[in-house]
C-alpha cells in the first residue's frame, strides 16, 4: 500500500492531525527547528579560521550560511529519514508563515527526499481544514524562505558585531538585537520622561446637584466646576510635563485659596440650568483579534503576559480550538463570518445582528501573512460552555476571550444618547474679587438604549480616563431637566490634585507601541519582551515595565555610537525591506550586502542607513568613554554609575583628596530610576556611603561602629585603628604584616532591619554573633547560633540545624537548642530535600503542569514534574526559553522511556589445566 509521510512541528499537532488522516498516512513531528547557525566556537576545527569563522556566515561569498543540526535533534533527524525511506510521498505541514516555511525548507535540505514533496497548509486544525489542505497542496515558497533566512543572518550580524562593544564598554554577557534594543530604548525613554517630569498642583470644585421640580426632583448628580468669570478652569490635561500651563489666555489656574473662595461664594447660591445638549451615541465593535491585539487584550483583561498568552494560544491552536495565532490580519473568512452571525442571532436575537456582514482590514502598513484573524476553529463555533470541561484555566479564559471578540465583531452597534448639561450661579461677596461673577459647572452622562455588541464583549483600555469608560457596566444617567430649571446644590467641596508623569509601559502598551511604529513582527513580541527581561534590561512591578540602570547605559551607548540601529524609523524601514524580500520584490544577497558593507556615497544603502554599512560603523567607532556611557546625571553634582557589581551613587560635589574616590553608595535594586531624586540620593549617601553612618563607639573596645550598604546588602562593622608598622619594611614584609593584623568584626543586618534606623545596640548584638548558646551535656560539644548564606542556624560540631527566624539567633536558649537537636534532621542538609527551582517557565501545553529548571546530579534539567530532560550543552538555565523547554519535553515524550542499558557478561575463560608433572 502507498505510504505518505506528513511532518509537522509539534507532537501535539501530529497527534491531532493523525486522528483525521487514514492509516495510509504516518504523521511525525520535527519538534520545532531541526538546525540553525551554530556558535562560531562550535564550528568544525577546519572551518574556524576560514570565512565562516566569525559568524558561521560567509559574508564574502553571497552571505552563505553554515547550518548545523542541533545536537539534541540528530536522533530525531535519523527517525525522520528512516520514516521517509518507507514513504512514497512527503507532505510538509509546518505553519504557513516565514518561520514555518523555513522549517520546511530545512527539512528538505537535511532529509534530501527522493519522493514527491508537497507543501500542505491550513489555518486551523479541524477535520475539514486538514482534508481541504490535502487536496490543495502547493510548492515551497522560496521568497518566504529567503525572508526568514535574511532575518536570521541579519540578526546574527547585528548581534555579533554590536554585542562585543557592549561587553567591552558596559559589562560582559550583554546582548544587542535589532528589535530588543529598540524595545529597550522605548522603555528607557519613557523613564527619562518620568525623571524629567515636574508635577503641577491645581484645584477644582465639585458638588452634588438635584432638580427642585419635575419628575426627577431630588435626583442627585455630580458636576465639576469648569468655568469662573468667563474663563475655563484648568484641569490636568492643560499642563505640560514641566508643570506649566500649555495655554495662558482664557484659562484660570485655581489654587487652594481661590478654590475655597469659590466654595464660600456659592454657599446658598441659586443654581439654574444654563444649557442642555443631547446627542445620539453610537459605538462600533472592535475588529477580531490579531496576534498583537490578542496580546494587548489578554494583558488588560486576563493579566497574562505576552509569553503566557502565546504559549496558551499555541496549545489551543494545536488542539483544534482556534485558528493560527500568528497573524497580522483582522479579516474573517466567509465561513467564519456566517458562523459568528449565526451564533450571535441564536444567543442574543436577530436584532443584534446587522443586515450586512462586517468586513475588517488591517490598519498596519507592514501587515503581511495570509492568515485570517484569530478566531474559534471550524465552520461553526463551540461556545465557551461547550468546551469548559476540556480546557485548563488559562486555556478556557483565553478561548472565551477569543470567542467573545469574534462573535461581537459581527454584531450590531451599541446605541444610546449622551447628554451634557451646564449649570451656573453668581458668586457672593464671600468669593472676594470674584464676587458677582458666574461659576459654571458641567456634567455629562451616556444612556445606552440598545447594547448591541456590548451584550457579548467590550474592549479594554490601557488608560483609566478612556472616553468610553462611562459605558462600562451601568449607564451614567442624568435626571430630566430643561433649560432654566432651578437646581439645589449640596456638598460643594474644593479638592487639590497633582499632575502625574507619563505612565510606564506595560506589556500591552509596549506591544501596541512596537506595532504602531512598525518595528518587528507581532509574532516575535512575546520573545522580545522576555529577552529584555532575561538580559536584566527591564524588570516588572505589577503590570509596569521598569528599566534598570544597566538599560540606561546600554541605550546611551547605542544612541551615541549606533544611532541608526536604534532609530525607530530606520528599524521600521528594515522590517519593510524584509517584507519586500518575502514578496519577491527585493533580492536577499543584495540587501544584506548593502546592510553590512554599505552602498555608494551617492546612494546610501537602504538597509544600513549609512553609506559605510554595519562593518564600517563597528570598525570606525572611535573612542568610547566608558565612564560617560555608564553614568546618569541626577543633578546637584550627583550621578549614578553602572558598575561591575551593580549601580552606585557618586557625589562629585564633595571635596576629596587627590587620588581618592568621591563618596559612594549602592543603589537598591528595587528603587526605580524616576524615584532616585536628589533628596533620595543624599539620603542613601548619608545612610550607606563608602564611609557609612557612624552609630557610636563600642563601650567594650572604644572602636567606632558604622552601618554601610555593601554589594551583598546592608551591614555593620567596626573601625579599627590604623596599624603601626615598623619603618623600612620591604613590600612583601609590609604585606605580610598587614595580613597578620586583626580583621574588623562585620555582620549583615537582619532582613527586618533598616540601614537608616539601625542603632548602636542593634549593631553590638549583630557583632556578637556567632553566639555561644551553651554546651551539650551528653557530648560536651559547644552549640553556637550563627547566621549563614542560607539563613540562621545552630551548629554543634559538624551537625547544623536551621532556626525559624533571625531573631532566634539572639534569643535561643540551651534548652530550646537541645529540643531542636532532639528532633529528626530536616532542611537543606537532609538527604533528598527538595531544592528550589533555578527558573520557572510557565505551564506545559501538553501536561498542563508548570515547567521549571532544576539543578540535578548530572547538571541542570527541565521538568514538568512528569517528564525530565537534561539541558543540551548549548543551552543554559539562564538562556533557555519557554518555547525551547516545551520542545525538549515534547521530544523526550516522543522518544519514550530510555532503554535500560545492560552490560553483557563475558563468558568465563576456560580454566587452564595444570601442567603434567
Secondary structure, DSSP 8 states (H G I E B T S, - for coil): ---EEEEES-HHHHHHHHTTS-TTEEEEE--S-SEEE--GGGS-GGGTTSTTTTTSEETTTTTEE-EEE-GGGHHHHHHHHHHHHT-SEEEE---SSHHHHHHHHHHHHHH---SEEEE---SB-SHHHHHHHHHS-B---HHHHHHHHHHHHHHHHHHHHHHHHHHHHT-TT----TTHHHHHHHHHHHHHHHHH----EEEEEEEEEEESSSTTTT-EEEEEEEEETTEEE--GGGB-TTS-BS--SSEE---HHHHHHHHHHTTT--EEEEEEEEEEEEE-----B-HHHHHHHHHHHH---HHHHHHHHHHHHHTTSBB-S--S-----HHHHHHHHHHHHHHH-GGGS-SS--------TT---S---B-BSSSS---HHHHTTTS-HHHHHHHHHHHHHHHHTTS--EEEEEEEEEEEEE--GGGGGGTTSEEEEEEEEEEEEE-GGGGT-----SSTT-TTGGGSSS--------TT-EEEEEEEEEEEEE-------BHHHHHHHHHHHT-S-GGGHHHHHHHHHHTTSEEEETTEEEE-HHHHHHHHHHHHH-GGGG-HHHHHHHHHHHHHHHTTSS-HHHHHHHHHH---SSS--TTTSSSSHHHHHHHT-----HHHHTEEEEETTEEEEEETTEEEEEETTS---TT---EEEE--TTS-GGG--HHHHHHHHHHHBTT-EEEEE-TTT--EEEEEEETTEEEEEEE-------TT--HHHHHHHHHTS----EEE--TT--TTT--HHHHHHHHT-SEEEEE-TTT--EEEEEEETTEEEEEETTEEEE-S-TTHHHH--HHHHHHHHHS---STTSTT-----SEEEEE-TTT-SEEEEEEETTEEEEE-SS-EEE--TT--TTT--HHHHHHHHHHHHHH-S--------------------
